[in-house]
């Protein structure tokens, strides 16, 4: 991603906006939540015990409960 010396949110490069620290945090949380969801699906399809599937599902729910500043 191209960096812009101006304010965060100013259009820049092919991604449209410059990601500030808040954007990186939100993206990181979303990727973590997605990875835990995939892990839960993999465990379920592999026929693992439900308590193993529930571990990954609980991790997804924990990610969703982390507070994120709505201004980001």
C-alpha positions in Angstrom: 0.0 0.0 0.0 1.3 3.5 -0.8 1.8 5.8 2.1 0.6 9.3 2.1 2.2 12.1 4.2 -1.2 13.8 4.7 -4.0 13.0 7.0 -5.4 9.5 7.5 -8.3 8.8 5.3 -7.0 10.9 2.4 -7.3 8.9 -0.9 -4.1 7.4 -1.9 -3.0 4.6 -4.2 -5.0 1.7 -5.4 -6.5 0.9 -2.0 -8.4 4.2 -1.8 -7.5 5.3 1.7 -4.5 5.5 3.9 -4.8 3.0 6.8 -4.1 4.5 10.1 -3.4 2.6 13.3 -7.1 2.0 13.9 -7.6 0.5 10.4 -4.8 -1.9 11.1 -6.3 -2.9 14.4 -9.7 -3.5 12.9 -8.2 -5.5 10.0 -6.2 -7.6 12.4 -9.2 -8.4 14.5 -11.2 -9.3 11.4 -8.5 -11.6 10.1 -8.2 -13.3 13.5 -11.9 -13.8 13.7 -12.0 -15.2 10.2 -9.1 -17.6 11.0 -10.8 -18.9 14.1 -14.0 -19.4 12.1 -12.1 -21.4 9.4 -10.5 -23.5 12.2 -13.9 -24.3 13.6 -15.2 -25.4 10.2 -12.1 -27.5 9.6 -12.5 -29.2 13.0 -16.2 -29.9 12.3 -15.6 -31.3 8.9 -12.7 -33.5 10.1 -15.1 -35.1 12.6 -13.3 -33.8 15.7 -15.2 -33.9 19.0 -17.7 -31.0 19.4 -15.8 -29.7 22.4 -12.8 -29.0 20.0 -15.1 -27.3 17.6 -16.6 -25.2 20.4 -13.1 -24.0 21.4 -12.7 -22.3 18.0 -16.3 -21.0 18.1 -15.7 -19.5 21.5 -12.6 -17.8 20.1 -14.7 -16.2 17.4 -17.1 -14.9 19.9 -14.3 -13.6 22.1 -13.0 -11.7 19.0 -16.4 -10.2 18.4 -16.7 -9.0 22.0 -13.4 -7.0 21.8 -14.3 -3.3 21.8 -13.4 -1.4 18.6 -13.6 2.4 18.5 -16.5 3.2 16.2 -14.7 6.3 14.8 -12.2 4.0 13.1 
